[in-house]
Amino acid sequence: MQLTLVLPWWARLLRRARTTASTPPVETPRAGRRLRVLRPVGGRGDGEPGPTLDDLYRARRLDMIRLAVFLVDDLHTAEDVVQDAFAAVCRRHGSRLDSLQDAHAYLHTAVVNAARSVLRRRRTARAYTPPYQGPGAPVDEPLLLAEEHRQVLDALARLTPRQREVLVLRYWSELTEAQIAEALGVSRGTVKSTASRALVTLEKLLEAAR
C-alpha cells in the first residue's frame, strides 16, 4: 500500500512561494485530505433545497473561525467576526437560505467583509492609541506550531490585506480562483495577479527572516 504525504496548508504555501509564482496551482483535491462541503460557484441545481442557517453554522463555524484568525491574527476577535458574519446572513436571509445560490461562498464573503471592518477600526484606533498587540501565544502553541509555521504566519501578517486574503482563501480554504474572485468581489485576473505578487513578497519576507 502506497502512502501519500499530505503537507499542511502553510507548508504548501511556503513551498509555493519558494518555487516562485510562475506555475498556476493545481485545483484538484489532494489524497488523504478531507473535502470541505463547498459547492461550485454556479450554485445548487434547480429544485435542490438550500441549507438552513443552523446547518451552515454547524458545518462551517469552526472553519470560518480559523479563516478569520489568519485575517485578523486574534482568536477572540476572529470569533466575534464569525458571529457578526452569521448575524449578517440571518438579518438578510433569515433562517432559511433558499434564496442563496451558494450559501458557503456567501458566508466566505461575509467573513472577509467582517474581518475588513475589524482591520479598518483597528487602523483608526492605532492613530490614537499604542499599536494593537494581539494576545499572547497559548500555552500549547509550541506543541502545535513548528517554527517554520510561525514564520509563515508572521510573513502573512506583513502582506497587504488583499494579498493576505487571496493567499489564505487559496491555500487554507482551498478555493479556486473563481470562488476567490466571487468572495472578494474582484475579477479572476485580479486574483491571479494579486496571488503572484503576494507569493513573491512572501518569499522575500521569509528570506529576510532567515
The 8 nearest C-alpha neighbors of each residue, nearest first, counted from 0:
[[1, 2, 3, 4, 31, 30, 5, 29],
 [0, 2, 3, 4, 30, 31, 5, 29],
 [3, 1, 0, 4, 31, 5, 30, 29],
 [4, 2, 5, 1, 30, 31, 29, 6],
 [3, 5, 6, 2, 31, 30, 29, 7],
 [6, 4, 3, 7, 31, 32, 30, 29],
 [5, 7, 10, 11, 4, 8, 9, 32],
 [8, 6, 10, 9, 11, 5, 12, 171],
 [7, 9, 11, 10, 171, 170, 12, 6],
 [8, 10, 12, 11, 7, 13, 148, 151],
 [11, 9, 13, 12, 7, 8, 6, 14],
 [12, 10, 14, 8, 13, 9, 15, 6],
 [11, 13, 9, 15, 10, 14, 16, 8],
 [14, 12, 10, 16, 15, 11, 9, 17],
 [13, 15, 17, 11, 16, 12, 10, 18],
 [14, 16, 12, 18, 13, 17, 11, 19],
 [17, 15, 198, 19, 13, 202, 14, 18],
 [16, 18, 14, 19, 15, 202, 13, 198],
 [17, 19, 15, 16, 14, 20, 21, 22],
 [20, 18, 16, 17, 21, 199, 15, 198],
 [19, 21, 195, 22, 198, 16, 18, 199],
 [20, 22, 19, 23, 195, 18, 24, 15],
 [21, 23, 20, 24, 19, 18, 25, 15],
 [24, 22, 25, 21, 20, 191, 26, 195],
 [25, 23, 26, 22, 15, 20, 27, 169],
 [26, 24, 27, 23, 28, 22, 175, 29],
 [25, 27, 24, 175, 28, 173, 174, 23],
 [26, 28, 25, 29, 24, 175, 173, 30],
 [29, 27, 30, 26, 32, 34, 25, 33],
 [30, 28, 32, 31, 27, 5, 33, 34],
 [31, 29, 32, 28, 3, 5, 33, 4],
 [30, 32, 29, 33, 5, 3, 4, 28],
 [33, 31, 30, 29, 34, 5, 28, 35],
 [32, 34, 31, 35, 30, 29, 28, 36],
 [33, 35, 32, 36, 28, 37, 29, 31],
 [36, 34, 37, 33, 172, 173, 59, 58],
 [35, 37, 34, 38, 103, 58, 59, 33],
 [38, 36, 35, 103, 39, 104, 34, 101],
 [37, 39, 42, 40, 36, 101, 43, 103],
 [38, 40, 41, 42, 37, 101, 178, 43],
 [41, 39, 42, 178, 38, 101, 177, 104],
 [40, 42, 39, 43, 100, 101, 38, 44],
 [43, 41, 100, 101, 40, 39, 38, 44],
 [44, 42, 100, 47, 45, 101, 41, 38],
 [43, 45, 47, 46, 42, 41, 100, 48],
 [46, 44, 47, 43, 48, 42, 100, 49],
 [45, 47, 48, 44, 43, 49, 97, 100],
 [46, 48, 45, 44, 43, 49, 97, 50],
 [49, 47, 46, 97, 50, 43, 45, 96],
 [48, 50, 97, 96, 47, 51, 99, 102],
 [51, 49, 54, 96, 55, 52, 48, 95],
 [50, 52, 95, 54, 53, 96, 94, 55],
 [51, 53, 94, 55, 54, 56, 95, 50],
 [52, 54, 56, 51, 55, 57, 94, 50],
 [55, 53, 51, 57, 52, 56, 50, 58],
 [54, 56, 52, 58, 53, 57, 59, 51],
 [57, 55, 53, 60, 54, 59, 58, 52],
 [58, 56, 54, 55, 59, 60, 53, 61],
 [59, 57, 55, 56, 54, 60, 61, 62],
 [58, 60, 62, 56, 61, 55, 57, 63],
 [59, 61, 56, 63, 62, 57, 64, 58],
 [62, 60, 64, 63, 59, 65, 58, 57],
 [63, 61, 65, 59, 64, 60, 66, 58],
 [62, 64, 66, 60, 61, 65, 59, 67],
 [65, 63, 67, 61, 66, 62, 77, 78],
 [64, 66, 68, 62, 63, 67, 61, 69],
 [65, 67, 63, 64, 68, 69, 62, 70],
 [66, 68, 77, 70, 64, 69, 65, 71],
 [69, 67, 72, 65, 77, 71, 70, 66],
 [70, 68, 67, 72, 66, 71, 65, 167],
 [69, 71, 67, 68, 72, 114, 66, 164],
 [70, 72, 68, 73, 69, 67, 114, 77],
 [73, 71, 68, 69, 70, 74, 133, 156],
 [74, 72, 76, 68, 71, 75, 133, 77],
 [73, 75, 77, 76, 68, 78, 72, 64],
 [76, 74, 78, 77, 73, 79, 68, 80],
 [75, 77, 79, 73, 78, 74, 80, 71],
 [78, 76, 67, 74, 80, 68, 79, 75],
 [77, 79, 75, 81, 76, 80, 64, 82],
 [80, 78, 82, 76, 77, 81, 83, 75],
 [81, 79, 77, 83, 78, 82, 113, 114],
 [80, 82, 84, 78, 83, 79, 110, 64],
 [81, 83, 79, 85, 84, 80, 86, 78],
 [84, 82, 86, 80, 81, 85, 79, 87],
 [83, 85, 81, 87, 109, 110, 86, 82],
 [86, 84, 88, 82, 87, 83, 89, 81],
 [85, 87, 83, 89, 84, 88, 90, 82],
 [88, 86, 84, 90, 89, 85, 83, 91],
 [89, 87, 85, 91, 86, 90, 92, 84],
 [88, 90, 93, 86, 92, 87, 91, 94],
 [91, 89, 87, 88, 93, 92, 86, 85],
 [90, 92, 88, 89, 93, 87, 86, 94],
 [93, 91, 89, 88, 90, 96, 94, 95],
 [94, 92, 89, 95, 90, 91, 96, 88],
 [93, 95, 52, 51, 89, 96, 92, 53],
 [96, 94, 51, 93, 97, 52, 92, 50],
 [97, 95, 98, 51, 99, 49, 50, 92],
 [96, 98, 49, 99, 95, 48, 50, 100],
 [97, 99, 96, 100, 92, 49, 95, 102],
 [100, 98, 97, 101, 102, 96, 49, 105],
 [99, 101, 42, 43, 102, 98, 41, 97],
 [102, 100, 42, 99, 104, 103, 105, 43],
 [101, 103, 105, 104, 99, 106, 100, 96],
 [104, 102, 106, 105, 101, 37, 107, 38],
 [103, 105, 107, 106, 101, 102, 182, 108],
 [106, 104, 102, 108, 103, 107, 109, 101],
 [105, 107, 109, 103, 108, 104, 102, 110],
 [108, 106, 104, 110, 105, 109, 182, 111],
 [107, 109, 182, 105, 111, 106, 110, 112],
 [108, 110, 106, 84, 112, 107, 111, 113],
 [111, 109, 113, 107, 84, 112, 108, 81],
 [110, 112, 114, 108, 113, 109, 115, 107],
 [113, 111, 115, 109, 114, 110, 108, 116],
 [112, 114, 110, 116, 115, 111, 80, 109],
 [115, 113, 117, 111, 116, 112, 80, 110],
 [114, 116, 112, 118, 117, 113, 119, 111],
 [117, 115, 119, 113, 114, 118, 120, 112],
 [118, 116, 114, 120, 115, 119, 121, 113],
 [117, 119, 121, 115, 120, 116, 122, 114],
 [120, 118, 116, 122, 121, 117, 115, 123],
 [121, 119, 123, 117, 118, 122, 124, 116],
 [120, 122, 118, 124, 119, 123, 117, 125],
 [123, 121, 125, 119, 124, 120, 118, 126],
 [122, 124, 120, 121, 125, 126, 119, 127],
 [125, 123, 121, 126, 122, 127, 128, 120],
 [126, 124, 128, 122, 130, 127, 123, 129],
 [125, 127, 124, 123, 128, 122, 129, 130],
 [128, 126, 125, 124, 129, 123, 130, 122],
 [127, 129, 125, 124, 126, 130, 131, 123],
 [128, 130, 125, 131, 127, 126, 124, 132],
 [131, 129, 125, 132, 128, 124, 126, 122],
 [130, 132, 133, 129, 125, 121, 128, 124],
 [133, 131, 130, 134, 129, 135, 73, 72],
 [132, 134, 73, 131, 135, 72, 136, 74],
 [135, 133, 136, 132, 73, 74, 137, 75],
 [136, 134, 137, 133, 132, 138, 73, 140],
 [135, 137, 140, 138, 134, 139, 141, 133],
 [138, 136, 140, 139, 135, 134, 141, 143],
 [137, 139, 140, 136, 141, 142, 135, 143],
 [138, 140, 142, 137, 141, 143, 136, 144],
 [139, 141, 143, 142, 137, 138, 144, 136],
 [142, 140, 144, 143, 139, 145, 138, 146],
 [143, 141, 140, 139, 144, 145, 138, 137],
 [142, 144, 140, 141, 139, 145, 148, 137],
 [145, 143, 141, 148, 140, 142, 146, 149],
 [144, 146, 148, 147, 149, 143, 141, 142],
 [145, 147, 149, 148, 150, 144, 141, 151],
 [146, 148, 150, 145, 149, 151, 144, 10],
 [149, 147, 145, 151, 146, 150, 144, 152],
 [148, 150, 152, 146, 147, 151, 153, 144],
 [151, 149, 147, 153, 148, 152, 154, 146],
 [150, 152, 154, 148, 149, 153, 155, 147],
 [151, 153, 155, 149, 154, 150, 156, 148],
 [154, 152, 150, 156, 155, 151, 149, 157],
 [153, 155, 151, 157, 156, 152, 204, 150],
 [156, 154, 152, 157, 158, 153, 163, 151],
 [155, 157, 153, 154, 158, 152, 163, 72],
 [158, 156, 154, 155, 159, 153, 204, 163],
 [159, 157, 155, 156, 163, 162, 160, 154],
 [158, 160, 162, 161, 163, 157, 156, 197],
 [159, 161, 163, 162, 164, 158, 70, 115],
 [162, 160, 164, 163, 159, 165, 193, 158],
 [163, 161, 159, 165, 197, 164, 160, 193],
 [162, 164, 160, 166, 161, 165, 158, 167],
 [165, 163, 161, 167, 162, 166, 168, 160],
 [164, 166, 162, 168, 163, 167, 169, 194],
 [167, 165, 169, 163, 168, 164, 170, 162],
 [168, 166, 171, 164, 170, 169, 165, 163],
 [167, 169, 172, 165, 166, 171, 174, 170],
 [170, 168, 173, 166, 174, 167, 172, 171],
 [169, 171, 173, 167, 8, 166, 168, 172],
 [170, 172, 167, 173, 8, 168, 169, 66],
 [171, 173, 168, 174, 169, 170, 167, 66],
 [174, 172, 169, 170, 171, 168, 175, 26],
 [175, 173, 169, 172, 178, 168, 179, 176],
 [174, 176, 178, 177, 179, 26, 173, 169],
 [175, 177, 179, 178, 187, 180, 190, 174],
 [178, 176, 180, 175, 179, 187, 181, 40],
 [177, 179, 181, 175, 180, 176, 174, 40],
 [180, 178, 182, 176, 181, 177, 174, 183],
 [179, 181, 185, 177, 183, 187, 186, 178],
 [180, 182, 184, 178, 179, 183, 177, 185],
 [181, 183, 108, 179, 180, 184, 107, 178],
 [184, 182, 180, 181, 185, 179, 108, 111],
 [183, 185, 181, 180, 182, 186, 179, 108],
 [186, 184, 180, 183, 189, 181, 187, 190],
 [187, 185, 189, 188, 180, 190, 184, 181],
 [188, 186, 190, 189, 180, 176, 177, 191],
 [187, 189, 191, 186, 190, 192, 185, 193],
 [188, 190, 186, 192, 187, 191, 193, 185],
 [189, 191, 187, 193, 188, 192, 194, 180],
 [190, 192, 188, 194, 189, 193, 187, 195],
 [193, 191, 195, 189, 194, 190, 188, 196],
 [192, 194, 190, 196, 195, 191, 189, 162],
 [195, 193, 197, 191, 192, 196, 190, 198],
 [194, 196, 192, 20, 198, 193, 197, 191],
 [197, 195, 199, 193, 198, 194, 200, 192],
 [196, 198, 194, 200, 162, 195, 199, 201],
 [199, 197, 16, 201, 195, 200, 196, 194],
 [198, 200, 196, 202, 201, 197, 19, 203],
 [201, 199, 197, 203, 202, 198, 196, 204],
 [202, 200, 198, 204, 203, 199, 197, 205],
 [201, 203, 205, 199, 16, 200, 204, 17],
 [204, 202, 206, 200, 201, 205, 207, 199],
 [205, 203, 201, 207, 202, 206, 154, 200],
 [204, 206, 208, 202, 207, 203, 201, 154],
 [205, 207, 203, 208, 204, 209, 202, 201],
 [206, 208, 204, 205, 209, 203, 202, 201],
 [209, 207, 205, 206, 204, 150, 203, 154],
 [208, 206, 207, 205, 204, 150, 203, 147]]
